[in-house]
């Protein structure tokens, strides 16, 4: 049979080194991918094993199936084929070596290991491999990952999505300042806003109809609550569109159709207001969104994905200074509204604790919502002290 029916299949030679064999499975794999025999005889055990376990993924990497020589069929040259054998490469290693040959950019072994550790495949970087080398891609992702919870893979996914949107908007993605954006997350979110401009305007229009006083209240806030120093500034949104845009760019609930409505309801009743905390050096870039009560008490301060980072500690010092400044601007009516707001807030906290409302998503999943909000609360001590003085006298 070796000389006749099984000639050219390699099955008999395979059985000699693999006594426990399923001949039917071997022949089924060989029929789908005749190069399997050459892969085995080339001393590539990991790639051979994948032929049996994931035949289709190996077939995809046979770039030139009609080539008689395995090296050419795999799309490699002699040195790269020898390297594949040295590292006992699998399909993932093969894909990287094929990319290396195509781009003429050597990928060191330590870079192989880095991409594997970050769960990034050669296919994942094809969208940018024509403009940047693998080393440049790694370095760029390393710089961006702090803005993506330390995940290079998440940064890469956002990068690909950003460039895809840029192309749809007819932006020149061959320009380095575009494809190598310094503030990747911000540039991505700005393009999301551009792509969704119509839906944002429609959402803002619907909110204006449902909460007709929000726009005019927003216009009042700037004069009373805006403040800036050399490091930070607090500014007011001009309208509902600004609030929705801020929420979308920071990916938190203020920008959502459903969850965001409670904030418009509070603004409408003057229970609390939405303000924007910005860094002085980047006044146009969203940083933290604040929910404040009429006396300057900060109910919430949240950035990307409803989170807080260590930088909020430094910003908190500014907010305390801001609270002192606006305390002098408040009227009796503001203080009356603040007292009502405080009562409503405390009642809400009590009800949340009673109902044991738990956060179900994000990094705070499993925490009681009341505990999280209470920890975030930052009362205006200037106002509290003023209200305590008569009692002390």
MIBA-729043 format. One record per residue (C-alpha): residue number from 1; y, x, z. Coordinates in Angstrom, 2 decimals, decimal comma. Example, Ala and Ser with C-alpha at 12.3 -4.5 7.8 and 13.67 -1.06 7.14 Angstrom:
<pts>
[1 [-4,50 12,30 7,80]]
[2 [-1,06 13,67 7,14]]
</pts>
This chain:
<pts>
[1 [0,00 0,00 0,00]]
[2 [2,32 2,93 0,67]]
[3 [1,95 4,01 -2,93]]
[4 [2,02 0,52 -4,43]]
[5 [3,21 -2,69 -2,72]]
[6 [5,32 -0,91 -0,05]]
[7 [6,55 1,91 -2,24]]
[8 [10,27 2,52 -1,73]]
[9 [10,54 0,40 1,42]]
[10 [9,98 3,18 3,94]]
[11 [7,90 0,79 6,08]]
[12 [4,86 3,05 6,39]]
[13 [6,98 6,06 7,39]]
[14 [8,78 3,81 9,88]]
[15 [5,51 2,67 11,47]]
[16 [4,41 6,29 11,90]]
[17 [7,38 6,91 14,21]]
[18 [7,67 3,35 15,57]]
[19 [4,12 2,18 16,38]]
[20 [5,37 -1,09 17,84]]
[21 [6,96 -2,71 14,81]]
[22 [7,45 -6,17 13,36]]
[23 [6,78 -5,47 9,64]]
[24 [8,21 -8,82 8,54]]
[25 [11,50 -8,14 10,30]]
[26 [11,65 -4,64 8,85]]
[27 [11,11 -5,92 5,33]]
[28 [13,60 -8,76 5,79]]
[29 [16,28 -6,25 6,84]]
[30 [15,33 -3,84 4,06]]
[31 [15,54 -6,65 1,48]]
[32 [19,06 -7,57 2,62]]
[33 [20,13 -3,95 2,85]]
[34 [18,03 -1,38 0,97]]
[35 [20,29 1,43 2,23]]
[36 [18,76 0,90 5,69]]
[37 [15,92 3,30 4,87]]
[38 [18,40 6,03 3,93]]
[39 [20,40 5,41 7,12]]
[40 [17,26 5,85 9,20]]
[41 [16,15 9,00 7,37]]
[42 [19,68 10,44 7,70]]
[43 [19,11 10,64 11,47]]
[44 [21,61 7,94 12,47]]
[45 [19,69 6,11 15,25]]
[46 [22,58 3,94 16,51]]
[47 [23,46 2,79 13,00]]
[48 [19,76 2,18 12,31]]
[49 [19,45 0,07 15,43]]
[50 [22,46 -2,00 14,30]]
[51 [20,72 -2,59 10,97]]
[52 [18,07 -4,57 12,85]]
[53 [20,36 -6,23 15,41]]
[54 [23,52 -6,83 13,35]]
[55 [22,55 -6,41 9,73]]
[56 [25,62 -8,11 8,28]]
[57 [28,11 -5,92 10,17]]
[58 [26,43 -2,81 8,71]]
[59 [26,35 -4,34 5,22]]
[60 [30,12 -4,79 5,41]]
[61 [30,51 -1,05 5,92]]
[62 [28,46 -0,17 2,80]]
[63 [31,51 0,12 0,59]]
[64 [29,67 1,15 -2,59]]
[65 [26,15 -0,43 -2,49]]
[66 [25,28 0,71 -6,03]]
[67 [25,80 4,40 -5,19]]
[68 [22,48 6,20 -4,90]]
[69 [23,74 8,78 -2,40]]
[70 [24,26 7,43 1,11]]
[71 [27,39 9,52 1,72]]
[72 [29,19 7,93 -1,21]]
[73 [27,80 4,48 -0,47]]
[74 [29,38 4,72 2,99]]
[75 [32,73 5,76 1,50]]
[76 [32,67 9,16 3,21]]
[77 [32,71 12,78 2,16]]
[78 [30,45 15,59 3,36]]
[79 [32,45 16,67 6,47]]
[80 [32,98 13,09 7,65]]
[81 [29,31 12,24 7,11]]
[82 [28,30 15,27 9,17]]
[83 [30,72 14,16 11,88]]
[84 [29,16 10,68 11,86]]
[85 [25,76 12,28 12,47]]
[86 [27,10 14,60 15,18]]
[87 [28,48 11,71 17,21]]
[88 [25,49 9,47 16,42]]
[89 [28,00 6,96 15,11]]
[90 [27,72 3,21 14,94]]
[91 [29,52 0,78 12,61]]
[92 [32,72 1,08 14,64]]
[93 [32,72 4,88 14,35]]
[94 [31,93 4,57 10,66]]
[95 [34,91 2,26 10,14]]
[96 [37,23 4,80 11,80]]
[97 [35,89 7,63 9,61]]
[98 [36,33 5,48 6,50]]
[99 [39,91 4,82 7,55]]
[100 [40,41 8,52 8,18]]
[101 [39,28 9,31 4,63]]
[102 [41,35 6,53 3,08]]
[103 [44,57 7,53 4,86]]
[104 [43,88 11,27 4,92]]
[105 [44,86 11,23 8,62]]
[106 [42,40 12,97 10,95]]
[107 [41,45 10,98 14,05]]
[108 [40,49 13,31 16,94]]
[109 [37,51 12,45 19,12]]
[110 [39,77 11,72 22,10]]
[111 [41,62 9,17 19,97]]
[112 [38,29 7,55 19,06]]
[113 [37,57 7,22 22,76]]
[114 [41,05 5,84 23,52]]
[115 [40,79 3,08 20,90]]
[116 [37,33 2,15 22,18]]
[117 [38,59 2,02 25,77]]
[118 [41,40 -0,31 24,69]]
[119 [38,93 -2,44 22,66]]
[120 [40,83 -1,77 19,42]]
[121 [38,83 -1,42 16,18]]
[122 [39,79 0,23 12,91]]
[123 [40,09 -3,24 11,34]]
[124 [42,67 -4,18 13,99]]
[125 [45,18 -1,55 12,84]]
[126 [44,86 -2,01 9,08]]
[127 [48,06 -4,09 9,02]]
[128 [50,13 -1,03 9,97]]
[129 [47,91 1,92 8,92]]
[130 [49,79 2,26 5,62]]
[131 [53,01 3,09 7,50]]
[132 [51,87 4,88 10,67]]
[133 [49,09 7,29 11,53]]
[134 [46,51 6,36 14,20]]
[135 [48,15 8,81 16,61]]
[136 [51,57 7,23 16,03]]
[137 [50,03 3,78 16,52]]
[138 [48,48 4,88 19,82]]
[139 [51,78 6,36 21,04]]
[140 [53,71 3,23 20,08]]
[141 [51,25 0,95 21,87]]
[142 [51,41 3,14 24,97]]
[143 [55,18 2,66 25,09]]
[144 [54,92 -1,09 24,57]]
[145 [52,07 -1,92 26,95]]
[146 [54,24 -2,17 30,13]]
[147 [55,81 -5,26 28,54]]
[148 [52,37 -6,82 27,94]]
[149 [50,85 -6,56 31,44]]
[150 [49,51 -3,11 30,63]]
[151 [47,40 -4,35 27,72]]
[152 [47,61 -2,31 24,52]]
[153 [45,44 -4,86 22,76]]
[154 [47,86 -7,66 23,63]]
[155 [50,74 -5,51 22,38]]
[156 [48,83 -4,90 19,14]]
[157 [48,18 -8,60 18,60]]
[158 [51,85 -9,41 19,18]]
[159 [52,85 -6,58 16,82]]
[160 [50,68 -7,97 14,02]]
[161 [52,00 -11,48 14,59]]
[162 [55,59 -10,17 14,59]]
[163 [55,19 -8,40 11,23]]
[164 [53,45 -11,42 9,70]]
[165 [56,40 -13,62 10,71]]
[166 [58,86 -11,02 9,41]]
[167 [57,18 -11,08 6,01]]
[168 [57,29 -14,90 5,93]]
[169 [61,02 -14,68 6,62]]
[170 [61,41 -12,12 3,80]]
[171 [62,45 -9,31 6,15]]
[172 [61,81 -5,79 4,80]]
[173 [58,79 -4,70 6,85]]
[174 [58,73 -1,30 5,11]]
[175 [61,85 -0,35 7,08]]
[176 [60,91 1,70 10,15]]
[177 [63,51 -0,04 12,30]]
[178 [61,63 -3,29 11,58]]
[179 [57,96 -2,31 11,76]]
[180 [58,55 0,04 14,69]]
[181 [60,78 -2,25 16,74]]
[182 [61,80 -0,69 20,06]]
[183 [61,72 -4,05 21,86]]
[184 [58,62 -5,53 20,31]]
[185 [58,23 -8,56 22,58]]
[186 [61,88 -9,53 22,27]]
[187 [61,91 -9,10 18,49]]
[188 [58,69 -11,13 18,24]]
[189 [60,16 -13,94 20,34]]
[190 [63,36 -13,94 18,30]]
[191 [61,35 -14,47 15,12]]
[192 [59,40 -17,26 16,83]]
[193 [62,74 -18,93 17,49]]
[194 [63,76 -18,45 13,85]]
[195 [60,49 -19,90 12,61]]
[196 [60,73 -22,81 15,02]]
[197 [64,47 -23,39 14,77]]
[198 [63,98 -26,88 13,38]]
[199 [61,57 -27,94 16,13]]
[200 [63,85 -26,45 18,81]]
[201 [66,85 -28,37 17,53]]
[202 [64,79 -31,55 17,40]]
[203 [63,56 -31,01 20,96]]
[204 [67,13 -30,35 22,15]]
[205 [68,31 -33,49 20,35]]
[206 [65,62 -35,54 22,08]]
[207 [66,54 -34,10 25,49]]
[208 [70,21 -34,88 24,88]]
[209 [69,33 -38,50 24,21]]
[210 [67,14 -38,75 27,28]]
[211 [69,52 -36,84 29,57]]
[212 [72,99 -37,51 28,12]]
[213 [74,98 -35,69 30,84]]
[214 [73,16 -32,34 30,76]]
[215 [75,26 -30,88 27,96]]
[216 [78,60 -31,65 29,67]]
[217 [77,28 -30,38 33,02]]
[218 [76,23 -27,09 31,39]]
[219 [79,78 -26,69 30,09]]
[220 [81,12 -27,03 33,65]]
[221 [78,80 -24,43 35,16]]
[222 [80,23 -21,32 33,53]]
[223 [83,59 -21,49 35,30]]
[224 [82,12 -21,98 38,77]]
[225 [78,87 -20,00 38,74]]
[226 [79,33 -17,15 36,23]]
[227 [79,76 -13,67 37,65]]
[228 [79,18 -10,07 36,55]]
[229 [79,26 -6,51 37,86]]
[230 [78,45 -3,21 36,20]]
[231 [74,68 -3,84 36,27]]
[232 [74,03 -7,59 35,96]]
[233 [75,61 -10,88 35,05]]
[234 [74,86 -14,55 35,68]]
[235 [75,83 -16,87 32,84]]
[236 [75,37 -20,56 32,19]]
[237 [73,64 -22,12 29,17]]
[238 [76,03 -23,88 26,86]]
[239 [73,63 -26,74 26,13]]
[240 [70,03 -27,92 26,19]]
[241 [69,21 -25,84 23,10]]
[242 [70,06 -22,65 25,05]]
[243 [67,76 -23,71 27,90]]
[244 [64,85 -24,47 25,56]]
[245 [65,38 -21,23 23,64]]
[246 [65,39 -19,22 26,88]]
[247 [62,17 -20,89 28,00]]
[248 [60,45 -20,22 24,69]]
[249 [61,49 -16,57 24,62]]
[250 [60,33 -15,96 28,18]]
[251 [57,25 -18,17 27,73]]
[252 [57,76 -20,23 30,87]]
[253 [57,87 -23,94 31,66]]
[254 [61,62 -24,46 31,10]]
[255 [60,95 -24,39 27,35]]
[256 [58,08 -26,89 27,42]]
[257 [58,49 -30,46 26,26]]
[258 [56,71 -31,95 29,27]]
[259 [57,02 -29,55 32,20]]
[260 [60,61 -28,70 31,34]]
[261 [61,84 -32,29 31,71]]
[262 [61,96 -32,10 35,51]]
[263 [64,69 -29,47 35,20]]
[264 [66,80 -31,69 32,93]]
[265 [66,29 -34,54 35,38]]
[266 [67,55 -32,37 38,24]]
[267 [70,55 -31,21 36,21]]
[268 [71,33 -34,81 35,28]]
[269 [71,37 -35,73 39,01]]
[270 [73,17 -32,46 39,91]]
[271 [70,32 -31,54 42,23]]
[272 [69,88 -28,10 40,66]]
[273 [71,04 -26,16 37,60]]
[274 [69,58 -23,62 35,19]]
[275 [71,38 -20,27 34,93]]
[276 [70,54 -17,01 33,16]]
[277 [70,39 -13,61 34,85]]
[278 [71,01 -10,80 32,36]]
[279 [71,34 -7,04 32,47]]
[280 [74,88 -5,89 31,72]]
[281 [73,69 -3,42 29,09]]
[282 [71,79 -6,20 27,25]]
[283 [73,81 -9,38 27,85]]
[284 [72,24 -11,26 24,93]]
[285 [68,63 -10,55 25,89]]
[286 [66,76 -12,99 28,18]]
[287 [65,83 -11,34 31,47]]
[288 [65,31 -13,82 34,35]]
[289 [65,86 -17,57 34,38]]
[290 [67,31 -18,97 37,60]]
[291 [67,12 -22,43 39,08]]
[292 [69,99 -22,77 41,55]]
[293 [71,22 -25,49 43,89]]
[294 [74,91 -26,51 43,94]]
[295 [75,73 -24,07 46,77]]
[296 [74,15 -21,07 44,98]]
[297 [70,78 -21,22 46,72]]
[298 [68,25 -19,76 44,28]]
[299 [65,16 -21,93 44,09]]
[300 [63,40 -19,87 41,44]]
[301 [63,88 -16,61 39,55]]
[302 [61,31 -16,12 36,83]]
[303 [60,85 -13,87 33,82]]
[304 [58,06 -13,62 31,21]]
[305 [55,19 -16,05 31,80]]
[306 [56,71 -17,33 35,07]]
[307 [56,37 -13,90 36,65]]
[308 [58,41 -11,59 38,81]]
[309 [58,33 -7,81 38,53]]
[310 [59,43 -5,05 40,87]]
[311 [62,84 -4,93 39,18]]
[312 [63,71 -8,25 40,80]]
[313 [64,25 -6,41 44,09]]
[314 [67,24 -4,55 42,67]]
[315 [68,49 -7,69 40,95]]
[316 [68,22 -9,58 44,27]]
[317 [70,93 -7,35 45,75]]
[318 [73,20 -8,45 42,93]]
[319 [72,28 -12,11 43,49]]
[320 [73,24 -11,82 47,17]]
[321 [76,63 -10,47 46,10]]
[322 [76,89 -13,27 43,53]]
[323 [76,21 -15,85 46,25]]
[324 [79,08 -14,50 48,36]]
[325 [81,47 -14,66 45,41]]
[326 [80,68 -18,23 44,39]]
[327 [80,75 -19,44 48,01]]
[328 [84,53 -19,15 47,84]]
[329 [84,63 -21,30 44,67]]
[330 [82,69 -24,28 46,03]]
[331 [84,31 -27,59 46,81]]
[332 [83,44 -30,17 49,44]]
[333 [81,68 -32,17 46,74]]
[334 [79,54 -29,13 45,85]]
[335 [78,50 -28,74 49,48]]
[336 [77,66 -32,43 49,73]]
[337 [75,48 -32,18 46,61]]
[338 [73,89 -29,02 48,05]]
[339 [72,98 -30,84 51,27]]
[340 [71,31 -33,61 49,27]]
[341 [69,52 -31,01 47,16]]
[342 [68,21 -29,27 50,27]]
[343 [66,77 -32,52 51,61]]
[344 [65,07 -33,30 48,28]]
[345 [63,68 -29,77 48,05]]
[346 [62,22 -29,90 51,57]]
[347 [60,70 -33,31 50,94]]
[348 [59,13 -31,98 47,74]]
[349 [57,68 -28,96 49,58]]
[350 [56,21 -31,18 52,31]]
[351 [54,60 -33,46 49,71]]
[352 [53,20 -30,49 47,78]]
[353 [51,62 -29,09 50,94]]
[354 [50,25 -32,51 51,85]]
[355 [48,74 -32,90 48,39]]
[356 [47,65 -29,23 48,35]]
[357 [49,05 -28,72 44,84]]
[358 [47,45 -25,58 43,41]]
[359 [48,58 -23,46 40,45]]
[360 [45,81 -23,51 37,85]]
[361 [46,96 -20,98 35,23]]
[362 [48,57 -17,55 35,00]]
[363 [48,61 -14,68 37,49]]
[364 [49,28 -17,07 40,41]]
[365 [46,25 -19,26 39,70]]
[366 [44,68 -20,48 42,93]]
[367 [47,87 -20,21 45,00]]
[368 [49,49 -23,22 46,62]]
[369 [52,60 -24,10 44,63]]
[370 [54,63 -24,84 47,78]]
[371 [53,91 -21,36 49,17]]
[372 [54,96 -19,68 45,92]]
[373 [58,21 -21,67 45,70]]
[374 [59,00 -21,10 49,37]]
[375 [58,54 -17,34 48,94]]
[376 [60,88 -17,45 45,94]]
[377 [63,59 -19,41 47,77]]
[378 [66,81 -17,48 48,34]]
[379 [69,31 -19,52 50,33]]
[380 [73,01 -18,72 50,14]]
[381 [73,46 -17,09 53,57]]
[382 [77,23 -17,25 53,22]]
[383 [77,10 -21,06 53,15]]
[384 [74,46 -21,26 55,88]]
[385 [76,63 -19,11 58,19]]
[386 [79,71 -21,22 57,49]]
[387 [77,79 -24,38 58,35]]
[388 [76,47 -22,86 61,60]]
[389 [79,93 -21,75 62,87]]
[390 [81,10 -25,19 64,15]]
[391 [77,83 -25,70 65,99]]
[392 [78,12 -22,23 67,63]]
[393 [81,71 -22,99 68,71]]
</pts>
